[in-house]
Amino acid sequence: QVQFVESGGGLVQPGGSLRLSCAASGFTISSYAVSWYRQSPGKERELVAAFPSTGGSTTYVDSVKGRFTISRDNAKNTVYLQMNSLKTEDTAVYFCYTLGRWGQGTQVTVSS
């Protein structure tokens, strides 16, 4: 059964860090393109970072370049989103997207 689950969200102060995980089962996540999206209340869902399936390079939305890093651990069949220097405007529900499916999302709240 194809399944993936996000985790790692939480409450953090501005300037802090979080690492989100997208753990897959039932398929090899390294064989497919994987993306992280986020959605804030009243806003459209936006692409944050993307990992191509093979070759190519990762892409980031301009607002997170230099602060967020998408990575993959093939042994754990998991994709990560390392988020550093978090800002209040990063507050959103973050979703993993692959194989045409969305995860359930994980809440990230950046607040003092």
N, C-alpha and C positions, 0 to 999 in steps of 0.2 A: 504494500500500500504506500503510495506516494504521500509523504507528509513532511512538512518543515515547520519549525516552531521558533519564534523569536523570543529573546529574553535579554535581560541586562539593563532595561530602562529603570528610571527612578528619579529621585529629586536630588539635584546638585546645585551648588552655588555657582554664580558666574565665575568663569575662569577655571572651573573644575573639569573633570574628565569622566567619561563613561565608555564602556565597550559593549556594544550590542552583538548578539550572536544570532545566527540563523542556522539552526541545526537540522540537517536533512536526514530522512530515512526513506528507504524504498527506491532510491535512485542515487546516482553518483553526481553530487552537486558540481564537481569540477568539469563535468561534461557539458554544462549548460551555462548560458549567460545568467547572471544574478544581479539584481539591482536592489538598492535601498531607496525607498520613497519616504516622504513624511507629509503629514497633513495637520495643519493647525485649524482651530475652530474658525469657520467662516472663510477659509481659503481652500483653493484647489490642491489636490495632492500633487506634490512636485518630486521630480527625480533628484536625489541627493548624490548618489554615487552608483557606478555600474561597473561590473566585472564582465568582460567578454568571455565567451565559452572557450575559444581557442585563439591564441595570438592576440593581436591588438593591444590596446592599452586601456587602463582604467580611466573613467571620466568622472568629473565632479561638477556640481553646480558651482558657479563662481563664489557664492557666499560662504562655501565651506572649504575652498581650496586652501591648502596649507594648514588646516586644522583637523580635517577628517581624513581617515585612511581606511580604504576597504581592502580586506585581505582574505586569504582562504587557507584553511588547514585541511588538506586532502585526507590525512589520516583520520581526522575527526569528522570528516564530511560536513564541515561547518564553514560558513562565511561570516566574517566579523566586520563591524564598523567601529573603528576606534575614533572617538570624538574628544578632542582636546580643546582647551580655551573656549569652553562653551559660553554662549551668550543667551540672554533671555529670549532672543528671537529664534533660537533653536528649539524652543519648547514646541512639541508636537507629538503626535503618535507616529512612530516609525514602523514601516512595513517592509518586509522582505518580499521580493517578487521574482518568481522563476517559473518556468514551464507554464506560463500563462495563468498562474495562480498567485493569490495573495495570502500572506500569513495573517495571523490574527492581530498583529500589531503589538507594540510595546510603548508605553507612555514615557516620554522624557520631559521633565519639567526642570527648567533652569530658573532659579529664583533665590533671592537673598532673604 
